[in-house]
Amino acid sequence: MHLVEHHSLELLTELAKRQTKVRAWVRLQVIIRAKRGETATQVGAVMNVSRRTLQQWVHRYNTDGLEGLKDRRGSNHRHLTDAQEQQLVRHLDAAAEDPHGDIRRGEDVRQSINEHFGVLYSLNGIYDLLHRLGYRLLMPRPRHRQADRQAQEAFKKTRWITSGTSPDTIRASGWRSGSRMKRGSANKAR
């Protein structure tokens, strides 16, 4: 494997000794072993990593140095600045108060961000952003503009008139458990 001379072997070894993250340590060990002249097959067998993955790590090290070895998985890419996020929060809060607001779904938020800030998020990215900003997935049902809240509250508080009360206990038909087994099948279960 061809390696660009970004750092000396001694420096890489020292960095690997001080490394606390396992994934970063493995990547540094791969580069150290490649600097020592081991082949990708040898390094892969010792480090239990596929040859293709090793080649990707070496390529990233060659192009970006130690920055290329950083873990890129699961990084939370923030496409909006803090000011833009605060502007979005104000807009979403105002839209939540308005029963005729234009934003009700994640797709609506996605389109709004694209229109206002020129940033295109995936739908999952929108849900991650909303969660980070403190929003929940579910919203209450929209209220009709002609709804009478006082009448609705009065309706909730009125007692329903029932057709009569049922007896306190309802006796089962001959069996204590209330099951519907035939009398002859009870002995067969033993």
Helices and strands as residue ranges (DSSP letters): H 9-18, H 22-35, H 40-47, H 51-64, G 65-69, H 82-97, H 106-117, H 123-132, H 149-157, G 183-185
